[in-house]
């Protein structure tokens, strides 16, 4: 008899078939895998673990992406995290296939595993691995590793040859102002201020955001410059939403940013999404809505 478990497996197989049509890390693949949230998470977890135990890198990568969704969501029970942790620790070896390693680091972090591995991988030759490690180093906030992480991220921001890795480092450093982390604030501010005129929009926005959050007028000026165009980077609009919820934003700056958000909304900014890439038009509209609401704070 074709039972409930069989139907769950059939649904999972159908989702995975479509997901395999996109490369790992692709936004379209991520959106497809999101559909697994509506399926029994025990069945998804079991299928993910089976893929991760296989010997095919592409399938292990897919399994790791599935585990990420389960462990980040309601299916991430302590039992499942413990079971996944032992397997993911074995997978996340520095000599592992870079695509597998880049995908497996995040679910490993979701199990509560954090150590020197992420710092060590900042020197990995593959930028996908370095970017994944940088993204996860924000977990070091408030830990004994904080000082070492700040120094490492600043070095990555200044020296890494890959623009996306450097942008990830800037974003990690800038996010710490949101968490009210005040260790080494001068070092972070000094490092980010060196990149206010970076040719990479995401780095400029991260620097402007952090400086704005600390009350530095250079940050406000940088954000205003980013938002002057009808094709303003989405990171700048999202940064305004984050800033709008803080108490330290000067009233005149708050008013100016509010008017700018209204201008972008009325000018159809949300519709300027790049097909197949994050964020889509609906997400851009949500960034605008959240920013406008936050500026009423």
C-alpha positions in Angstrom: 0.0 0.0 0.0 1.2 3.5 -0.9 1.4 5.1 2.6 2.1 8.5 4.0 5.8 7.8 4.2 5.9 6.9 0.6 4.1 10.1 -0.4 6.6 12.1 1.6 9.5 10.5 -0.1 7.9 11.1 -3.5 7.4 14.8 -2.7 11.0 15.1 -1.5 12.3 13.3 -4.7 10.3 15.7 -6.9 11.8 18.8 -5.1 15.3 17.4 -5.3 14.9 16.6 -9.0 14.2 20.3 -9.7 16.9 21.5 -7.3 19.5 19.5 -9.1 18.8 21.6 -12.2 20.5 24.6 -10.5 24.1 24.9 -9.3 24.8 24.8 -5.6 24.4 28.2 -4.0 22.2 29.5 -6.8 19.2 31.5 -5.6 16.8 29.5 -7.7 18.0 26.3 -6.1 17.6 27.8 -2.6 14.0 28.8 -3.4 13.2 25.3 -4.6 14.7 23.7 -1.5 12.5 26.0 0.6 9.6 23.9 -0.5 10.9 21.1 1.8 9.7 23.2 4.7 6.2 22.1 4.0 7.1 18.4 4.1 7.6 16.2 7.2 11.0 17.3 8.6 11.9 13.9 9.9 11.6 12.5 6.4 13.6 15.4 4.9 16.3 15.0 7.6 16.6 11.2 6.9 17.0 11.8 3.2 19.6 14.6 3.8 21.6 12.4 6.1 21.5 9.6 3.5 22.8 11.9 0.8 25.6 13.2 3.1 26.7 9.6 3.8 27.2 9.0 0.1 30.5 9.4 -1.7 29.4 11.7 -4.5 30.4 15.4 -3.8 27.3 16.8 -5.6 25.0 14.7 -3.6 26.7 15.4 -0.3 26.4 19.2 -1.1 22.7 18.8 -1.7 22.3 16.9 1.5 24.2 19.6 3.4 21.9 22.2 2.0 18.9 20.2 3.0 20.3 19.8 6.6 20.8 23.5 6.7 17.1 24.1 6.2 16.0 21.5 8.7 18.4 22.6 11.4 17.6 26.3 11.0 13.9 25.6 11.2 11.4 23.9 13.4 12.9 20.5 12.6 16.2 21.2 14.3 15.7 19.1 17.5 18.5 18.4 19.9 18.6 14.8 18.8 18.8 15.7 15.1 21.5 18.3 15.8 23.6 15.8 17.7 23.3 13.2 15.0 24.1 15.7 12.2 27.0 17.2 14.1 29.0 14.0 14.2 28.5 13.5 10.5 29.2 17.1 9.5 32.4 17.3 11.6 33.7 14.3 9.6 32.6 16.0 6.3 34.1 19.4 7.1 37.8 18.5 6.7 40.0 21.2 5.1 40.9 18.7 2.4 37.3 18.1 1.5 35.9 19.0 -1.9 35.5 22.8 -1.8 31.9 22.8 -2.9 31.0 20.3 -0.2 32.9 22.1 2.5 31.3 25.5 1.6 27.8 24.0 1.8 28.4 22.0 5.0 29.9 24.7 7.2 26.6 26.4 7.9 24.6 23.4 9.0 27.6 22.4 11.2 27.4 25.8 12.9 23.7 25.3 13.4 24.5 22.2 15.5 26.4 24.5 17.9 29.8 23.5 16.7 32.2 26.5 16.7 35.9 26.4 16.9 39.1 27.3 15.2 38.0 25.5 12.0 36.3 28.7 10.7 39.4 30.8 11.4 41.7 28.2 9.8 39.6 28.1 6.7 40.0 31.9 6.0 43.2 30.8 4.3 41.6 28.2 2.1 42.5 28.5 -1.6 38.8 28.3 -2.7 36.8 31.6 -2.3 33.6 29.7 -1.8 35.0 28.2 1.4 36.5 31.5 2.6 33.2 33.2 2.0 31.3 30.6 3.9 33.7 30.7 6.8 33.6 34.5 7.0 29.8 34.5 7.0 29.8 32.3 10.0 32.4 34.1 12.1 29.7 36.5 13.4 29.0 33.6 15.8 32.2 34.6 17.6 30.6 37.7 19.0 30.9 37.7 22.7 33.2 34.7 22.8 36.9 34.4 23.7 37.7 34.3 20.0 36.2 37.8 19.3 39.5 39.7 19.2 41.2 37.1 16.9 38.1 37.2 14.6 38.1 41.0 14.3 41.7 41.0 13.3 41.2 38.2 10.8 38.2 39.8 9.2 39.9 43.1 8.9 42.8 41.3 7.1 40.3 39.6 4.8 38.6 42.9 4.0 41.9 44.6 3.2 43.7 41.8 1.4 41.5 39.0 0.0 41.7 38.8 -3.8 38.0 37.9 -4.1 35.4 40.8 -4.0 32.6 38.6 -2.7 34.7 37.4 0.2 35.8 40.9 1.0 32.1 42.1 0.9 31.2 39.2 3.3 33.9 40.3 5.7 32.7 43.9 5.6 29.1 42.8 6.2 30.2 40.6 9.2 32.2 43.5 10.7 29.4 46.0 10.2 26.7 43.7 11.7 28.5 43.7 15.1 27.4 47.3 15.7 23.8 45.9 15.7 24.7 43.5 18.4 26.1 46.4 20.6 29.5 44.8 20.5 32.0 47.5 21.7 35.2 45.5 21.8 37.7 47.1 19.5 35.2 49.6 18.1 38.0 51.9 16.9 39.7 49.1 14.9 36.4 48.2 13.2 35.5 51.8 12.4 39.0 52.5 11.1 39.1 49.5 8.9 35.6 50.1 7.4 36.2 53.8 6.9 39.2 52.9 4.6 36.6 51.3 2.3 34.0 54.0 2.1 35.0 54.6 -1.5 35.4 51.0 -2.5 34.3 50.1 -6.0 32.2 47.3 -4.5 28.7 48.6 -3.5 28.2 46.0 -0.8 31.4 47.0 0.9 30.6 50.8 0.7 27.2 50.1 2.2 28.6 48.0 5.0 31.1 50.7 5.9 28.5 53.4 5.7 26.0 51.4 7.8 28.5 50.7 10.6 29.7 54.3 10.7 26.1 55.6 10.7 25.2 53.2 13.6 28.1 54.7 15.6 27.0 58.3 14.8 29.7 59.1 12.4 28.5 61.7 9.8 30.7 60.0 7.1 28.3 57.1 7.3 25.2 59.2 6.8 26.8 60.9 3.9 27.8 57.5 2.4 24.3 56.1 2.6 22.8 59.2 1.1 25.1 59.0 -1.8 24.2 55.3 -2.4 20.5 56.1 -2.2 20.6 59.1 -4.6 20.1 56.9 -7.7 16.9 55.1 -8.7 19.1 52.0 -9.1 20.4 52.2 -5.5 21.9 48.9 -4.2 19.4 46.8 -2.2 21.9 46.5 0.6 21.6 50.3 1.2 17.8 50.1 1.5 18.1 47.1 3.9 20.6 49.1 5.9 18.2 52.0 6.2 15.6 49.6 7.7 18.2 48.4 10.3 19.2 52.0 11.1 15.6 53.2 11.4 14.9 51.0 14.4 17.7 52.6 16.5 17.3 55.6 18.9 20.5 57.4 17.9 19.5 58.4 14.4 19.3 62.2 14.2 15.8 63.6 13.4 16.9 65.4 10.3 18.7 62.3 8.9 15.6 60.2 9.8 13.4 62.6 7.8 15.7 62.7 4.8 16.0 58.9 4.7 12.2 58.6 5.0 11.7 60.9 2.0 14.2 58.9 0.1 12.5 55.6 0.7 9.2 57.1 -0.4 10.9 58.4 -3.6 12.3 55.0 -4.3 9.0 53.2 -3.6 7.0 55.6 -5.8 9.7 55.3 -8.5 9.3 51.6 -8.8 12.7 50.7 -7.3 11.4 47.3 -6.2 10.7 46.2 -9.7 14.4 46.6 -10.8 15.2 43.1 -9.6 17.6 41.0 -11.6 15.8 37.9 -12.8 16.9 34.7 -11.0 18.9 36.6 -8.3 18.3 37.6 -4.7 16.4 39.7 -3.8 13.4 39.4 -6.1 10.8 42.2 -6.6 8.7 41.1 -3.7 11.7 41.0 -1.3 12.9 44.4 -2.5 9.4 45.8 -1.8 9.5 44.3 1.6 12.9 46.0 2.3 11.3 49.3 1.4 8.2 48.7 3.5 10.3 47.7 6.5 12.6 50.7 6.1 9.6 53.1 5.9 8.0 51.6 9.0 11.3 51.6 10.9 11.9 55.3 10.2 8.6 56.0 12.0 10.2 54.5 15.1 
